[in-house]
Amino acid sequence: MLDWVGLLLRIVYYYGHLIGLSNFEFNWRTGRVFAAAGSTLYAIVANGIMVILLGILLTQQINFSIIFRSTNRLHELVIITMTLLRLIGGLTTILNRWRQRCQMKDLARKILRLFLARPQVKRMSRWGILMKFLTASVTDCLQMAITLDAIGRGDSTFFLGMGLQFWISGILNLAISQHYLVLLFVRAQYQLLNRELREVIDESTELSYHPTRKGAFMTRCCHLADRLEDIAKIQSQLQDIVSKLGEVFGIQGLMVYGGYYISSVATSYLTYSILKHGPEKFAMSYTTAALIFAWWCFYYWDAIMNLFIILYVQDDHKEMIHLLERRTLFASGLDVRLEESFESLQLQLLRNPLKMDVMEIFSINRDSTSSMFGSFITHSIFLIQYDIQFF
């Protein structure tokens, strides 16, 4: 039977090497992570070519009239800001991958070790992987279609700029997808742990109210205590992975979330402007406008998926804490070691709360997400009002 999930993961793996994002390799079967000379040299060459082409582009005279034509200054500022955010985000991602190469390898090693120990997480995550693969693929394909559609409307410098933007955006999108896949893996692990913890609690409850013979009772209590210790060990490893992930993707996360927010405000304003003035004012055909709107839809759907996987991991962590609260329903008389194992796991979760933030600047949770959406609506309205009043 075809392992289509493994095939998709390998496509993502080799695509990362192709566009110059990945600069080390790992073995899917053994979990060995290593820096191969071939992949390192290819990444250096690919990144070097990108920097050279960007330098060439910056030395050329760019004809902005092809892009802006009869747009006002506010439109120009918004479009330039969105483009620069994508370029800076992509370049920051590449620089960060080289700067934190050792940390990335260590993170990959920890993830693969758990993945190989509990391979069922791949089956549990299969639909999330498929949805992410399709959404990211359609987003990149639509951006390529927009780039190809613009060939006939500009000169070589304009085409070079569009091609570079597509390349760098592809790198940024893949880095975001890698972050999503790691958290999807963490969530599947948490779901497994919660399922096992629920079974342990149910067995312990039954055992506390209906104790068996002393020998069998002690054996079952020791077995349950061993399972609890395994759960605590894996949960600690998962929390360490999440912590390392935040450190490795810190600068990139700041650029991405800042870019999501600013581009969302800019997109709402540009949508209003296109509907008000028509696509011709932005040197677009109706085909180009349709492609851009489709790209926006898939791009922000992808962003929503990236946000909600973070919230779902936090929810699964909270569920584990709530499950442990059921230990108060146990009758007295359980083995001391089993009671201590429950208490140790509960203290572990309380002592090390799961916090997900961006470089300790702002937290990512449901409250901050609601505040961000409210701020997005407010600033979008301000921008549209400014356009109505002055343009």
LINWO-V39842 format. One line per field, one symbol per residue. burial: I if it has 16 or more other ideal C-beta (glycine too) atoms within 10 Angstrom, else O. A space follows every 50 residues. Layout:
burial->???
//
This chain:
burial->OOOOIOOIIOOIOOIIIOIIIIIIIIOOOOIOIOOOOOIOOIIOOIIOOI OOOIOOIOOOOOOOOOIIOOIOOOIOOIIOOIOOIIIOIIIIIIOIIOOI OOOIIOIIOIIIOIIOOOOOIIOIIIOIIOOIIOIIIIIIOIIOIIIOII OOOIOOIIIIIIIIIIIIIIIIIIIIIIIIIIIIIIIIIIIIIIOOIOOI IOOIIOIIOOOOOOOOOOOIIOOIIOIIOOIIOIIOIIIOIIOIIIOIII IIIIIIIOIIIIIIIIIIIIOOIIOOOOIOIIIIOOOIIOIIOOIIOIIO OIIOIIIOIIOIIIOIIOIIOOIIOOIOOIOOOIIOOIIOIIOOIIOOIO OOOIOIOIOOOOOIOOOOOOOIOOOIOOIIOOIIOOIOOOO
//
